[in-house]
Amino acid sequence: MKRINVFGLSALVVCLALLVGLTGCGKKYRDLAAIQRKGELVMFTDARWAPFEYIGEGGKEEGVDIDLGRAIAQDLGVSLRIINADFDGFSLALQNGQADIAIAALTITEERKESLDFSIPYTNSCQYILKQESNTALRSLNDLAGLRVGVHLGTTGDFLVSNQINDGVLTGTGAEVVQYKSLQEASLALAKGDLGAVVCDDLWAKNLAAVGKGLTCFEARFADGTIEEEFYGIALAKGNATLLRAVNGSLQKLLAAGAVNKSLEYHIPRAQIE
């Protein structure tokens, strides 16, 4: 009979156990079944993006995206718990399993899709340029040449300006991207003259122009008239297929019922930017 190396076999068993453990640890998200067993859906947002998410009366999160989260949770038969945190932490929160979904006026981009999954789009948007009314020379993205341009860190406004500086119409023009933790900070810097412009989503630009003295905004088109349209989606951890199917199913019903447009009509006049 062949002699068995007990030590070697034991080592093999330990290695296999570690491998299985590591494989299990790689899946940090909760799938649909786990969420329904727990009875709770955890949603990440950043309540500084009116009318999609903002702090309403009583200090509670409100907005279009909050309405979406509540409707999806109800459809899944669970309660909704909201994590309100800085926008640039949403990806890590999903990948670490701290949140199940992120709804925060998130534009679906190829870069983000490398590490996250996205639902079907639920609304569209585009970038706007916020400027001082006195700056009549600023009429397109190309005219940002030589200016300090404020953006909210990690947003598509940040991506757009940074990409154009690195490899686009603003390359070598002296334009500089200045990243802020909030658009309120950026708009204040613009009003004081510390910036030449701010680039952000259309509804935010319109709201900031409405409350900012001497500010105006326009659609961020290139000099040739072209524009980059964006679509908002719900973000999930990569590979969470069962939850993604459920989210998409809920979204399809909500879109068919016109729920997103109704929510926008409700929140736009109520959302305030301080």
C-alpha positions as YAML, in Angstrom:
chain: A
units: angstrom
residues:
- id: 1
  name: MET
  ca: [0.00, 0.00, 0.00]
- id: 2
  name: LYS
  ca: [1.27, 3.39, -0.91]
- id: 3
  name: ARG
  ca: [2.21, 5.44, 2.12]
- id: 4
  name: ILE
  ca: [0.19, 8.65, 2.49]
- id: 5
  name: ASN
  ca: [1.97, 11.82, 3.43]
- id: 6
  name: VAL
  ca: [-0.41, 13.00, 6.14]
- id: 7
  name: PHE
  ca: [1.34, 16.33, 6.55]
- id: 8
  name: GLY
  ca: [1.15, 17.04, 2.84]
- id: 9
  name: LEU
  ca: [-2.52, 16.05, 2.72]
- id: 10
  name: SER
  ca: [-3.32, 18.27, 5.68]
- id: 11
  name: ALA
  ca: [-1.54, 21.16, 4.05]
- id: 12
  name: LEU
  ca: [-3.54, 20.57, 0.87]
- id: 13
  name: VAL
  ca: [-6.81, 20.58, 2.79]
- id: 14
  name: VAL
  ca: [-5.86, 23.82, 4.53]
- id: 15
  name: CYS
  ca: [-4.93, 25.44, 1.21]
- id: 16
  name: LEU
  ca: [-8.23, 24.39, -0.37]
- id: 17
  name: ALA
  ca: [-10.14, 25.73, 2.61]
- id: 18
  name: LEU
  ca: [-8.33, 29.04, 2.35]
- id: 19
  name: LEU
  ca: [-9.02, 29.19, -1.37]
- id: 20
  name: VAL
  ca: [-12.73, 28.61, -0.83]
- id: 21
  name: GLY
  ca: [-12.73, 31.21, 1.93]
- id: 22
  name: LEU
  ca: [-11.01, 33.76, -0.24]
- id: 23
  name: THR
  ca: [-13.39, 33.10, -3.09]
- id: 24
  name: GLY
  ca: [-16.32, 33.62, -0.77]
- id: 25
  name: CYS
  ca: [-14.81, 36.82, 0.60]
- id: 26
  name: GLY
  ca: [-14.55, 38.16, -2.95]
- id: 27
  name: LYS
  ca: [-18.35, 38.38, -3.12]
- id: 28
  name: LYS
  ca: [-19.07, 41.26, -0.77]
- id: 29
  name: TYR
  ca: [-22.45, 42.29, -2.16]
- id: 30
  name: ARG
  ca: [-25.81, 40.98, -0.97]
- id: 31
  name: ASP
  ca: [-27.92, 39.39, -3.68]
- id: 32
  name: LEU
  ca: [-31.70, 39.72, -3.90]
- id: 33
  name: ALA
  ca: [-32.37, 36.70, -1.68]
- id: 34
  name: ALA
  ca: [-30.09, 38.02, 1.07]
- id: 35
  name: ILE
  ca: [-31.72, 41.45, 0.93]
- id: 36
  name: GLN
  ca: [-35.19, 39.96, 1.20]
- id: 37
  name: ARG
  ca: [-34.13, 37.73, 4.10]
- id: 38
  name: LYS
  ca: [-32.78, 40.79, 5.90]
- id: 39
  name: GLY
  ca: [-35.87, 42.78, 4.95]
- id: 40
  name: GLU
  ca: [-33.83, 45.88, 4.12]
- id: 41
  name: LEU
  ca: [-32.41, 47.54, 1.01]
- id: 42
  name: VAL
  ca: [-29.46, 49.87, 1.68]
- id: 43
  name: MET
  ca: [-29.20, 52.83, -0.66]
- id: 44
  name: PHE
  ca: [-26.25, 55.23, -1.02]
- id: 45
  name: THR
  ca: [-26.94, 58.84, -1.98]
- id: 46
  name: ASP
  ca: [-25.48, 62.33, -1.60]
- id: 47
  name: ALA
  ca: [-28.32, 64.65, -0.63]
- id: 48
  name: ARG
  ca: [-26.84, 67.74, -2.22]
- id: 49
  name: TRP
  ca: [-28.12, 67.24, -5.77]
- id: 50
  name: ALA
  ca: [-31.52, 68.90, -5.89]
- id: 51
  name: PRO
  ca: [-34.02, 68.00, -7.20]
- id: 52
  name: PHE
  ca: [-32.73, 64.41, -7.31]
- id: 53
  name: GLU
  ca: [-31.69, 64.31, -3.66]
- id: 54
  name: TYR
  ca: [-31.75, 67.01, -1.03]
- id: 55
  name: ILE
  ca: [-32.58, 67.52, 2.64]
- id: 56
  name: GLY
  ca: [-36.23, 68.46, 2.96]
- id: 57
  name: GLU
  ca: [-38.39, 69.60, 5.83]
- id: 58
  name: GLY
  ca: [-37.68, 67.78, 9.06]
- id: 59
  name: GLY
  ca: [-34.10, 67.01, 8.00]
- id: 60
  name: LYS
  ca: [-35.09, 63.98, 5.90]
- id: 61
  name: GLU
  ca: [-33.71, 63.03, 2.51]
- id: 62
  name: GLU
  ca: [-36.10, 63.86, -0.33]
- id: 63
  name: GLY
  ca: [-35.97, 64.01, -4.12]
- id: 64
  name: VAL
  ca: [-36.53, 62.06, -7.31]
- id: 65
  name: ASP
  ca: [-33.89, 59.46, -6.51]
- id: 66
  name: ILE
  ca: [-35.23, 59.00, -2.99]
- id: 67
  name: ASP
  ca: [-38.68, 58.37, -4.45]
- id: 68
  name: LEU
  ca: [-37.14, 55.78, -6.77]
- id: 69
  name: GLY
  ca: [-35.37, 54.02, -3.90]
- id: 70
  name: ARG
  ca: [-38.55, 53.87, -1.85]
- id: 71
  name: ALA
  ca: [-40.59, 52.52, -4.77]
- id: 72
  name: ILE
  ca: [-38.02, 49.83, -5.57]
- id: 73
  name: ALA
  ca: [-37.77, 48.77, -1.91]
- id: 74
  name: GLN
  ca: [-41.55, 48.55, -1.70]
- id: 75
  name: ASP
  ca: [-41.63, 46.47, -4.89]
- id: 76
  name: LEU
  ca: [-39.07, 44.08, -3.34]
- id: 77
  name: GLY
  ca: [-41.09, 43.86, -0.15]
- id: 78
  name: VAL
  ca: [-38.39, 45.36, 2.07]
- id: 79
  name: SER
  ca: [-37.70, 48.60, 3.94]
- id: 80
  name: LEU
  ca: [-35.26, 51.23, 2.67]
- id: 81
  name: ARG
  ca: [-32.24, 52.47, 4.63]
- id: 82
  name: ILE
  ca: [-30.45, 55.50, 3.20]
- id: 83
  name: ILE
  ca: [-26.75, 56.24, 3.61]
- id: 84
  name: ASN
  ca: [-26.17, 59.94, 2.94]
- id: 85
  name: ALA
  ca: [-22.46, 60.49, 2.24]
- id: 86
  name: ASP
  ca: [-20.01, 62.26, -0.06]
- id: 87
  name: PHE
  ca: [-20.63, 61.54, -3.73]
- id: 88
  name: ASP
  ca: [-17.14, 60.29, -4.49]
- id: 89
  name: GLY
  ca: [-17.54, 57.41, -2.02]
- id: 90
  name: PHE
  ca: [-20.39, 55.64, -3.81]
- id: 91
  name: SER
  ca: [-18.24, 53.21, -5.80]
- id: 92
  name: LEU
  ca: [-16.30, 51.99, -2.77]
- id: 93
  name: ALA
  ca: [-19.50, 51.66, -0.72]
- id: 94
  name: LEU
  ca: [-20.97, 49.33, -3.36]
- id: 95
  name: GLN
  ca: [-17.80, 47.30, -3.86]
- id: 96
  name: ASN
  ca: [-17.34, 46.84, -0.09]
- id: 97
  name: GLY
  ca: [-20.94, 45.78, 0.43]
- id: 98
  name: GLN
  ca: [-21.76, 48.80, 2.59]
- id: 99
  name: ALA
  ca: [-24.63, 49.65, 0.24]
- id: 100
  name: ASP
  ca: [-26.76, 47.57, -2.13]
- id: 101
  name: ILE
  ca: [-27.56, 50.30, -4.64]
- id: 102
  name: ALA
  ca: [-26.48, 53.87, -5.31]
- id: 103
  name: ILE
  ca: [-28.97, 56.40, -6.64]
- id: 104
  name: ALA
  ca: [-27.39, 59.84, -6.78]
- id: 105
  name: ALA
  ca: [-27.94, 61.39, -10.22]
- id: 106
  name: LEU
  ca: [-25.28, 58.98, -11.48]
- id: 107
  name: THR
  ca: [-24.38, 59.20, -15.14]
- id: 108
  name: ILE
  ca: [-23.76, 55.85, -16.82]
- id: 109
  name: THR
  ca: [-20.22, 55.94, -18.25]
- id: 110
  name: GLU
  ca: [-17.93, 53.33, -19.76]
- id: 111
  name: GLU
  ca: [-15.33, 54.10, -17.11]
- id: 112
  name: ARG
  ca: [-17.76, 53.43, -14.26]
- id: 113
  name: LYS
  ca: [-19.06, 50.28, -15.94]
- id: 114
  name: GLU
  ca: [-15.60, 48.74, -15.63]
- id: 115
  name: SER
  ca: [-16.09, 48.31, -11.87]
- id: 116
  name: LEU
  ca: [-19.87, 48.59, -11.39]
- id: 117
  name: ASP
  ca: [-23.11, 47.45, -13.00]
- id: 118
  name: PHE
  ca: [-25.87, 49.88, -13.95]
- id: 119
  name: SER
  ca: [-29.60, 49.62, -14.36]
- id: 120
  name: ILE
  ca: [-31.45, 50.74, -17.45]
- id: 121
  name: PRO
  ca: [-31.48, 54.58, -17.72]
- id: 122
  name: TYR
  ca: [-34.30, 56.35, -15.92]
- id: 123
  name: THR
  ca: [-33.72, 59.91, -17.17]
- id: 124
  name: ASN
  ca: [-31.32, 61.90, -19.32]
- id: 125
  name: SER
  ca: [-29.31, 65.03, -18.78]
- id: 126
  name: CYS
  ca: [-26.47, 67.08, -20.22]
- id: 127
  name: GLN
  ca: [-23.77, 69.33, -18.87]
- id: 128
  name: TYR
  ca: [-24.22, 73.09, -18.55]
- id: 129
  name: ILE
  ca: [-21.71, 75.90, -18.17]
- id: 130
  name: LEU
  ca: [-22.37, 78.33, -15.32]
- id: 131
  name: LYS
  ca: [-20.74, 81.72, -15.76]
- id: 132
  name: GLN
  ca: [-20.92, 85.36, -14.77]
- id: 133
  name: GLU
  ca: [-23.39, 87.32, -16.91]
- id: 134
  name: SER
  ca: [-20.69, 89.85, -17.71]
- id: 135
  name: ASN
  ca: [-18.56, 87.23, -19.52]
- id: 136
  name: THR
  ca: [-20.14, 87.51, -22.96]
- id: 137
  name: ALA
  ca: [-17.15, 85.89, -24.67]
- id: 138
  name: LEU
  ca: [-17.89, 82.48, -23.08]
- id: 139
  name: ARG
  ca: [-20.31, 80.73, -25.47]
- id: 140
  name: SER
  ca: [-19.03, 77.14, -25.82]
- id: 141
  name: LEU
  ca: [-16.80, 74.50, -24.23]
- id: 142
  name: ASN
  ca: [-13.98, 75.69, -26.48]
- id: 143
  name: ASP
  ca: [-14.18, 79.13, -24.85]
- id: 144
  name: LEU
  ca: [-13.08, 77.65, -21.51]
- id: 145
  name: ALA
  ca: [-9.53, 77.99, -22.87]
- id: 146
  name: GLY
  ca: [-7.30, 79.71, -20.32]
- id: 147
  name: LEU
  ca: [-9.95, 79.67, -17.58]
- id: 148
  name: ARG
  ca: [-10.05, 78.06, -14.13]
- id: 149
  name: VAL
  ca: [-13.11, 75.80, -14.32]
- id: 150
  name: GLY
  ca: [-14.86, 74.58, -11.18]
- id: 151
  name: VAL
  ca: [-16.38, 71.10, -10.98]
- id: 152
  name: HIS
  ca: [-17.73, 68.73, -8.34]
- id: 153
  name: LEU
  ca: [-15.06, 66.08, -7.75]
- id: 154
  name: GLY
  ca: [-15.80, 62.72, -9.39]
- id: 155
  name: THR
  ca: [-18.80, 63.89, -11.43]
- id: 156
  name: THR
  ca: [-19.27, 63.85, -15.21]
- id: 157
  name: GLY
  ca: [-18.65, 67.59, -15.21]
- id: 158
  name: ASP
  ca: [-15.23, 66.80, -13.75]
- id: 159
  name: PHE
  ca: [-14.70, 64.05, -16.35]
- id: 160
  name: LEU
  ca: [-15.76, 66.29, -19.24]
- id: 161
  name: VAL
  ca: [-13.48, 69.20, -18.39]
- id: 162
  name: SER
  ca: [-10.54, 66.99, -17.38]
- id: 163
  name: ASN
  ca: [-10.79, 64.95, -20.58]
- id: 164
  name: GLN
  ca: [-10.92, 68.05, -22.75]
- id: 165
  name: ILE
  ca: [-7.84, 69.44, -20.98]
- id: 166
  name: ASN
  ca: [-5.93, 66.17, -21.22]
- id: 167
  name: ASP
  ca: [-6.87, 65.21, -24.77]
- id: 168
  name: GLY
  ca: [-9.44, 67.51, -26.32]
- id: 169
  name: VAL
  ca: [-10.32, 71.04, -27.34]
- id: 170
  name: LEU
  ca: [-8.74, 72.53, -24.19]
- id: 171
  name: THR
  ca: [-5.36, 70.77, -24.48]
- id: 172
  name: GLY
  ca: [-2.51, 73.26, -24.22]
- id: 173
  name: THR
  ca: [-4.85, 76.23, -23.79]
- id: 174
  name: GLY
  ca: [-4.00, 76.95, -20.16]
- id: 175
  name: ALA
  ca: [-7.41, 75.83, -18.92]
- id: 176
  name: GLU
  ca: [-7.36, 74.39, -15.40]
- id: 177
  name: VAL
  ca: [-9.89, 72.13, -13.67]
- id: 178
  name: VAL
  ca: [-10.56, 73.00, -10.01]
- id: 179
  name: GLN
  ca: [-12.29, 70.21, -8.06]
- id: 180
  name: TYR
  ca: [-14.67, 70.95, -5.18]
- id: 181
  name: LYS
  ca: [-16.53, 68.77, -2.69]
- id: 182
  name: SER
  ca: [-19.78, 70.54, -3.54]
- id: 183
  name: LEU
  ca: [-21.19, 72.73, -6.28]
- id: 184
  name: GLN
  ca: [-22.23, 75.34, -3.73]
- id: 185
  name: GLU
  ca: [-18.54, 75.93, -3.02]
- id: 186
  name: ALA
  ca: [-17.78, 76.14, -6.74]
- id: 187
  name: SER
  ca: [-20.60, 78.62, -7.42]
- id: 188
  name: LEU
  ca: [-19.44, 80.85, -4.54]
- id: 189
  name: ALA
  ca: [-15.91, 80.82, -5.97]
- id: 190
  name: LEU
  ca: [-17.34, 81.78, -9.36]
- id: 191
  name: ALA
  ca: [-19.36, 84.63, -7.88]
- id: 192
  name: LYS
  ca: [-16.21, 85.95, -6.13]
- id: 193
  name: GLY
  ca: [-14.23, 85.82, -9.38]
- id: 194
  name: ASP
  ca: [-11.93, 82.97, -8.35]
- id: 195
  name: LEU
  ca: [-13.19, 80.88, -11.27]
- id: 196
  name: GLY
  ca: [-14.00, 81.61, -14.89]
- id: 197
  name: ALA
  ca: [-16.83, 79.05, -15.07]
- id: 198
  name: VAL
  ca: [-18.41, 76.01, -13.44]
- id: 199
  name: VAL
  ca: [-19.47, 72.89, -15.36]
- id: 200
  name: CYS
  ca: [-22.26, 70.75, -13.91]
- id: 201
  name: ASP
  ca: [-25.56, 68.98, -14.68]
- id: 202
  name: ASP
  ca: [-28.29, 71.08, -16.27]
- id: 203
  name: LEU
  ca: [-30.78, 71.26, -13.39]
- id: 204
  name: TRP
  ca: [-28.04, 72.19, -10.93]
- id: 205
  name: ALA
  ca: [-26.72, 74.92, -13.23]
- id: 206
  name: LYS
  ca: [-30.22, 76.38, -13.66]
- id: 207
  name: ASN
  ca: [-30.84, 76.35, -9.91]
- id: 208
  name: LEU
  ca: [-27.46, 77.92, -9.14]
- id: 209
  name: ALA
  ca: [-28.03, 80.61, -11.79]
- id: 210
  name: ALA
  ca: [-31.46, 81.35, -10.29]
- id: 211
  name: VAL
  ca: [-30.14, 81.91, -6.76]
- id: 212
  name: GLY
  ca: [-26.69, 83.32, -7.64]
- id: 213
  name: LYS
  ca: [-26.50, 87.06, -8.19]
- id: 214
  name: GLY
  ca: [-25.06, 87.92, -11.59]
- id: 215
  name: LEU
  ca: [-24.82, 84.30, -12.76]
- id: 216
  name: THR
  ca: [-26.25, 82.67, -15.88]
- id: 217
  name: CYS
  ca: [-25.87, 79.31, -17.62]
- id: 218
  name: PHE
  ca: [-26.11, 77.62, -20.99]
- id: 219
  name: GLU
  ca: [-25.83, 74.18, -22.55]
- id: 220
  name: ALA
  ca: [-22.23, 72.91, -22.73]
- id: 221
  name: ARG
  ca: [-21.87, 72.56, -26.49]
- id: 222
  name: PHE
  ca: [-18.66, 72.46, -28.46]
- id: 223
  name: ALA
  ca: [-17.98, 75.24, -30.96]
- id: 224
  name: ASP
  ca: [-19.27, 73.00, -33.77]
- id: 225
  name: GLY
  ca: [-22.63, 72.63, -31.98]
- id: 226
  name: THR
  ca: [-22.21, 69.02, -30.80]
- id: 227
  name: ILE
  ca: [-23.14, 67.94, -27.29]
- id: 228
  name: GLU
  ca: [-22.56, 64.92, -25.04]
- id: 229
  name: GLU
  ca: [-25.92, 63.66, -23.76]
- id: 230
  name: GLU
  ca: [-25.92, 61.71, -20.51]
- id: 231
  name: PHE
  ca: [-28.19, 59.09, -18.99]
- id: 232
  name: TYR
  ca: [-28.72, 58.49, -15.26]
- id: 233
  name: GLY
  ca: [-28.84, 54.94, -13.89]
- id: 234
  name: ILE
  ca: [-28.82, 53.04, -10.61]
- id: 235
  name: ALA
  ca: [-25.41, 51.61, -9.72]
- id: 236
  name: LEU
  ca: [-24.81, 48.17, -8.15]
- id: 237
  name: ALA
  ca: [-21.80, 46.02, -7.30]
- id: 238
  name: LYS
  ca: [-20.36, 44.20, -10.30]
- id: 239
  name: GLY
  ca: [-21.97, 40.78, -10.81]
- id: 240
  name: ASN
  ca: [-25.04, 41.26, -8.60]
- id: 241
  name: ALA
  ca: [-27.28, 39.83, -11.32]
- id: 242
  name: THR
  ca: [-30.38, 38.91, -9.28]
- id: 243
  name: LEU
  ca: [-30.66, 42.37, -7.72]
- id: 244
  name: LEU
  ca: [-29.99, 44.05, -11.08]
- id: 245
  name: ARG
  ca: [-32.85, 42.12, -12.72]
- id: 246
  name: ALA
  ca: [-35.19, 43.07, -9.87]
- id: 247
  name: VAL
  ca: [-34.17, 46.76, -10.02]
- id: 248
  name: ASN
  ca: [-34.65, 46.86, -13.79]
- id: 249
  name: GLY
  ca: [-38.05, 45.22, -13.44]
- id: 250
  name: SER
  ca: [-39.14, 47.85, -10.92]
- id: 251
  name: LEU
  ca: [-37.75, 50.67, -13.06]
- id: 252
  name: GLN
  ca: [-39.58, 49.48, -16.16]
- id: 253
  name: LYS
  ca: [-42.89, 49.61, -14.28]
- id: 254
  name: LEU
  ca: [-42.13, 53.04, -12.83]
- id: 255
  name: LEU
  ca: [-41.12, 54.46, -16.22]
- id: 256
  name: ALA
  ca: [-44.22, 53.04, -17.88]
- id: 257
  name: ALA
  ca: [-46.34, 54.79, -15.25]
- id: 258
  name: GLY
  ca: [-44.52, 58.11, -15.79]
- id: 259
  name: ALA
  ca: [-43.34, 58.09, -12.17]
- id: 260
  name: VAL
  ca: [-39.98, 59.79, -12.80]
- id: 261
  name: ASN
  ca: [-41.49, 62.75, -14.67]
- id: 262
  name: LYS
  ca: [-44.16, 63.15, -11.99]
- id: 263
  name: SER
  ca: [-41.47, 63.11, -9.31]
- id: 264
  name: LEU
  ca: [-39.45, 65.76, -11.15]
- id: 265
  name: GLU
  ca: [-42.52, 67.99, -11.46]
- id: 266
  name: TYR
  ca: [-43.09, 67.63, -7.72]
- id: 267
  name: HIS
  ca: [-39.53, 68.20, -6.48]
- id: 268
  name: ILE
  ca: [-38.20, 70.91, -8.81]
- id: 269
  name: PRO
  ca: [-40.23, 73.75, -7.20]
- id: 270
  name: ARG
  ca: [-39.61, 72.38, -3.68]
- id: 271
  name: ALA
  ca: [-35.87, 71.72, -3.87]
- id: 272
  name: GLN
  ca: [-33.76, 74.51, -2.49]
- id: 273
  name: ILE
  ca: [-30.04, 75.09, -2.93]
- id: 274
  name: GLU
  ca: [-28.60, 77.04, -0.05]
...
